[in-house]
């Protein structure tokens, strides 16, 4: 009997990570869901067949050995979806917080890839979730901008490093996603600017060509799409999922 292939999802208990984990599990993959605490994973594992818990902190080098020990079959996909703190703009964000965001996003991707290296099969996908501000810098999004820009460079390097093995690397760059976290950000920004959270959300929607936020279901759909053999052509590239926010060329 063939072993069921594995997808490893870091950041699996957030709104986006949960949607991705469930979509990959429903596609027939065994999903190793990585989060920092067992409590955070308990509900996801109990409610989703095919999901297995792995407690590891992707911000620490120890995560590499922990994730590696959880693997018992070939790895078809990894998803680095760990989020970073929102710490304000470039003029005020603490330096340590900006550095830590790079550690979580970039260092985390390296730890994840090194954990699965010996289990990768031809056609495997190394996927990092970046974001809009990595390509459209803003003075008020220091951590997301700096970390996601660095992540784009890392994905290109991984593409060249693994390409000869038939393994491709991809960056998915959503715009603001319609989640509770976004609503908290809007409330904080509204409080700072003397306006309402709903007014901030309206302004953010207006920054989209179609007046919409990206949904977590759309991002999960992209993960399954990348499993197709035709996605080889996207090697090293960025899949923009920003609902038409980005204006720059290319």
N, C-alpha and C positions, 0 to 999 in steps of 0.2 A: 504494500500500500504506500502511495506517495505521501510524504510528510506535507502537512498544510504549511504554506509559507507564512512568514511573519512580517508584520508591520510594527515598527516601534514608534510610539507617539509620545514626545516629551511636551509637557504642558497639557496633559490630557484631561484635566479636571476643570479647566476654564470653559467658558461658553463655546469658544471656537474649537478647543481641543476635544470637548465632549462630542460635538457634532462630527468632527473628523473621525474620531475613534469609532463611533457608531456606524458611520458610513463605510469605513474600511472593514469593520467586522461583518457588516451585511453583504459585502462583496465577496466574502469567503476567506478572508485572511484571518489568521490568529493575530490579535493585537496585544502587544505588550505595552500597557499604559504606564507611563512614568510620571510620578509626582513626588513631592517632598515628604508627604505624610500618608500613612495608611488610612487615616480617617477620611481624607479627601478622596481616596480611591474607592472606598467601600461601596458607596452607592452606585458608582459607575459600573463596577465589576458585577455587582449583584443584579443589576437591571439590564445588562447587555451580554448575551451569550457570545463566547469567543474572545472575551477580554480578560487579560491576566494582569494582576497588579505587580508593579516594580517600584519599590520605594527608593528613590535616589534624588540627590540634589545636584542638578546639572551644572550648578555654579561651582562645584567642587570636583577636583580630579578623581576623587573616590568613585564618582558616578560611572566612570568607564568600566571598572571591574564589576560593579554591581549589575549594570545592564548586560555586560557580556555573560555573566553567570546565569542570567534569566533566559538565554537563548538556547533552544533545543531543536531548531530547524532552520532551513535557509531563510535569509532575510530578503524580502522583495521591496520594502520601502522603509525609509526612516523619515520622520517629520519632526523638525525642531520648531516647536510652537511656543516655547517659553516666553512669557511676557516680561516687560521691564516696567519699573516704577515711572510714573509721571512726576517729574521733579521741577517743572517750570521751564523757563526760557534760558537761552545761552548766557544771559547776563547774571542770572541768579541761581541756576541749578548747581548744587554742590558738586565739586569736582569728583569726589569719591563716588557719587551716584552715577555720574556719566561714565566713569571708568567701570563701575560694576555692571552697567548696562551692556557694555562691550564684552565683559567677561561672561555674562549670561547668554547673550546672543551668539557671539563669535566663538568664545571659549566653549560654550555649551555645544555648538555644532561640531567642533573638533572632537570633543569628548565622546559625543554620540557616534560619530563616524568611526572613530578608533575602536569603540566598543564592538561594533558590528562588522568590522573589516573582514574578519575571517569567515563570516557567514554570508557575505553578499553573493548573489547569483547574477549571472548575465541578465541584463534587463532591469536590474534593481534601480531604484530611484532614491537619490539623496535630496530631500526637500527641506528648505528653510523658509519659514514664514517671516518676511520682512514687513515693509509697509510704505505707505505713500510718502512719508516725510524723509525717507532715505533718498528720494529722488527729487522731491520738491521741498528744499530746506525752508524751515520756518523759525523765526526768532523765538517762538514760544514752545517749541518741542525739541529740546536739546537731546534728551536721552534716546528717543525714538529716531531722530534724525541721524545722529552720529552712529549709533549701533547698527541701524539698518543699512546705512551706506557702507559700513565696513563688511556687513554680511554679504552684500552683493559682490564685493571683491573676492571674498572667501569662496563663494559658490563658483565663480569663474575658475579659481585655482583648483578646486575639487574636480571640476569638469575635466580639466586637462590631466589631473593626476589619476583619475579613474576611467577616463574614456577608453583606454586601450583594453580594459577589462570588460567593456560593454556596459558599464555602470554610468548613469548620467546624473548630473546635479542640476537642481532647479531652484529658483527663487520665486516665491509667490508673494506679490506685493498688494495686499488689499488696501482700500481706502478705509476711512473710519467705519467700523462694523457696528451694526445695530445691536448693542449689548447693554447690560446694566452698567458695565464699566464705563462705556461711553457716556451714559447718562450721569454718572457721578462726576466725570470730567467736565461735562457741560454745567452741572450745578456749581462746581468749584469755580469755573471760569465766569459764570454768571454772577456769583457772589463777589468775585474780584472786580468785575466791571460794572457792578450795580445794575444788573439786568436779570432776567429769569433764565432758568435752564432751558425752557422751551424756546425762548428767543435765540439762545445760542444754538440749539439744535436746528432751528429754521435756517439760521445763517449757514450752518455747516451743510445742510442739504442743498442750499442754493449754490454751493461751490461745486456741485456735481452737474454735469451736462444734462442728466436726466432727473435731477432733483431727488436723489435717493442715496441711502447708505448701502454699503455692501452687507449682505446677510451671511451668517455663519453657515447656512445651508449651501449657499453658493460657493463658499470656500471649500467646504467638504466635497462638493461635486467636482471641484478642480483636482482634488487629491486622487479621486478614482479615475478621472480622465487621464491623469499622468501615468497611470498604470498601463495604458494602451501601448502596444508596440510602436504605433505611429508617433508617440511622444518623444521618441529618440531625436526627432528633428528639433526639439526644444532644448537640447543639451546646452547647459551653461547659461541659458537665457532667463529672463524675468517675465513672469506672467502677471501683467498688471490687472488688478481687479478693483479698480478705484471708482467705478461708476462714472467714468468720464471726468475725473478731477484733474488729471495731469495735462498740462498745456505744453510742456517742453517737447522738443524734437531732438533726437529720435525717441 
